[in-house]
Amino acid sequence: MMIDYVSQALTFLATAFVLVIGLVALWAVCAFVIDILQTNDPVRRNYPLVGRFRHLFSSLGEFFRQYFFAMDREEMPFNRAEREWVVRASKGKKNTVAFGSTKNLSPTGTPIFVNCPFPYLEEEDIIIPSMIIGPHAREPFEATSIVNISGMSYGALSRPAVKALSKGAKRANCWLNTGEGGLSPHHLSGDCDIVFQIGTAKYGIRNKEGGISDDKLREVASISQVKMFEIKLSQGAKPGKGGILPAAKVNAEIAKIRGIEEGTASISPNRHPEINSNAELLDMIGHIREVSGKPVGFKTVISSPAWVSNLCKEINKRGVESAPDFITIDSGDGGTGAAPMALMDNVGLLVRESLPMVLNVLAEHGLRDRIKVVASGKFVTPADVAWAFCAGTDFVVTARGAMFALGCIQALKCNQNTCPTGITTHDRRFQRGIVPKEKGERVASYINNLVNEVDTIANSCGVLEPRGLRRYHVRMVKNDGNSILLSELYPWPEGTAPTKAEYPDAVRRYQAAE
């Protein structure tokens, strides 16, 4: 009896094997014929069947380069060393390394910080002072964190990802920017401070004509968590192009929040139709500030200082009260969920050039203290952030750093609704990988550790907190391999350079005394 069962099993396996081989052979013959007859792909037409492997290997090349072939400092847009720093920081692990740095310090533009021979003692640490934004608004915002979370829409990000960011922002005591997709319940779920971004489509506050509804604006502003409004003029990844949310990512909830049709691609206008000049920009800022009572600024990528100078002239003509309360300067190498490659690769200055440029223009027109500056664009590691404070920024925001803290693996699938980590997809199969409470703690740990290590760099340079950093605290490597002080590369206009930082005893916190 046992022999009969074995014989039957072997016969079944042999039959199945022959069937599979037959199906594979049939598929190969069909594919061969199809490849010869098709006219779209010349490689497959000339090399039927074999030519298909070219597409397979091309699609897998990105994967193999990232995990097997690329060195720790080679990848773009973020290399493995940078991503791993974020992961360790988000998990609260030690970020010390052994033997020696693997970073190449010779490429042009590399920042090298100028250490002080006699820095402050560690027990002389201070609490980083908060900063008031929007002194002329009815409800100014007292911002406590120097590093905050940049704009990422619900839609571009998944529901659990936004919830995790909200919880993380609350624990880190920083603000969370909504991105241009409007305010969702998930942004509010963690009870963090919110910056409401007004994109060109006015999602969340739009009227039937696509403009701003004052009633909806007041309704949003009445939410206590909403602290400021940011008008998005442009972003570094796609200057001159509005937001792009593929149809596959527009589910019923997102469609309702944005006021668009479900399953239809969300394509925002390439600019605000109401803003055709600096005068109209200031008019809109004033209107939103008056209706909402909250501070109002704008986000843009810079390519010329002349436009900023003309804006400053218009502000001074009207009075400093008319000025935007803050300007977010995005970098030409900024990130996004979807953008035309022609814009992402070629348009807009990098923040390394545009940030000191804008700060100098504001100082020249006497508006540096009135308008707070927020730096945005690839600020993920302590050195990046510390450089921005040397240049003179007031705040730094990061989006992709927060995404790495959530678990992003840089799969570059943000625009395809197939993100394997669940961060940028609305497919529930992948979203289950994100537990908002746990990932929120990681986001908070990342922000806190980032601030702490920026503070460590500041202390090494001889100042007690990051906003005490000056342009003479960092050198930039030149083409010849030597370096030059940032203060020499981008000198402040005469008579406007910030003075040596002062630290009132009221904000000193001596750890030894505690």
Summary of the structure (lengths in Angstrom):
residues: 514
radius of gyration: 26.5
end to end distance: 83.8
largest distance: 102.2
contacts: 1689
relative contact order: 0.14
helix: 43%
strand: 13%
